[in-house]
Amino acid sequence: MPIHFHKMHGLGNDFVVIDERNAPLRLSPARISALADRRRGIGCDQFVTLSQATAPGALALVRFFNPDGSEAGACGNASRCVASLLSAETGQSDLTIQTRGGLLTACVHPAKEEGRATVTVDMGLPRTGWQDVPLAYAADTLRLPLDGEPAALSMGNPHATFFVQDLAEAERGPALEMDPLFPDRANIGFARIDASDRMRLRVWERGAGFTLACGSGACAAVVNAARRGLADRRMTVEVDGGEMLIAWDDNDHVQMTGPAQLAFEGTVDPEAYPK
Ligand SMILES: N[C@H](CCC[C@H](N)C(=O)O)C(=O)O
């Protein structure tokens, strides 16, 4: 049976969003991977499903899948996109979504253009324990025992941030994702601090490769920079696809503000893809 999907993006980090709140689809990882394929499927950096929330007050349970079929506990850019969809559906500008990483509240700012919104998501508390990331063994998450001494934390998904002068170092991303220090693999960020309130960031995403933007990676990079005393708690993060504003508030929650854009809608028959 053909199903409806939204194709959306946040700063070029792109998503297929499927609403299965009324009819659970139970797509297998192989099928998600096939649908996410850019040549043989619809193509996306993350495949996103909305199902019935189990937490009171949440509008949907939102799950994020990488093109390799693995599941991520958090995705900042997709959270903004889903919030804008649910806001259009309900008329609410403040809303809550449930993710594997926890409950997230979002504020959808009044749209200036059709199909494009600016959204702030409270991405919650960064978790800096070595078991939170997780790491394979106890180590200081402020300076991991790896060449370049990245800092690591969880935003609901694992991130390591390297502070570099030259973004060409990002070519180390693929090998670092698989480093034995990260039993669940990790998203690997390379941040160049350009001013106390500005950084340039590239992220090699676990299960997805380089993307034009990584919201949770931007949150992690700003928190890690502040923890290391390298920059302010509020920064503009420039990624390949544009800019996000990240603020690590006094209550330690991380607020992420950026765009959410609808590209197109369509229908697809999942049965036509390998199981
Ligand atoms: N693009 C996403 C992150 C996806 C993370 C995923 N690659 C993982 O395995 O954790 C973001 O905007 O936060």
The ligand as a MOL file (V3000), in Angstrom:
LIG
                    3D

  0  0  0     0  0            999 V3000
M  V30 BEGIN CTAB
M  V30 COUNTS 13 12 0 0 0
M  V30 BEGIN ATOM
M  V30 1 N 21.5100 14.8850 11.7680 0
M  V30 2 C 21.1440 14.7360 13.1410 0
M  V30 3 C 21.9240 13.7490 13.9340 0
M  V30 4 C 21.7690 12.3330 13.4880 0
M  V30 5 C 22.5940 11.4760 14.3710 0
M  V30 6 C 22.7970 10.1250 13.8550 0
M  V30 7 N 23.6990 10.0980 12.7290 0
M  V30 8 C 23.2620 9.1800 14.9780 0
M  V30 9 O 23.5200 8.0340 14.6470 0
M  V30 10 O 23.3320 9.5740 16.1580 0
M  V30 11 C 21.0090 16.0370 13.8640 0
M  V30 12 O 20.6450 17.0350 13.2320 0
M  V30 13 O 21.1820 16.0960 15.0820 0
M  V30 END ATOM
M  V30 BEGIN BOND
M  V30 1 1 1 2
M  V30 2 1 2 3
M  V30 3 1 2 11
M  V30 4 1 3 4
M  V30 5 1 4 5
M  V30 6 1 5 6
M  V30 7 1 6 7
M  V30 8 1 6 8
M  V30 9 2 8 9
M  V30 10 1 8 10
M  V30 11 2 11 12
M  V30 12 1 11 13
M  V30 END BOND
M  V30 END CTAB
M  END
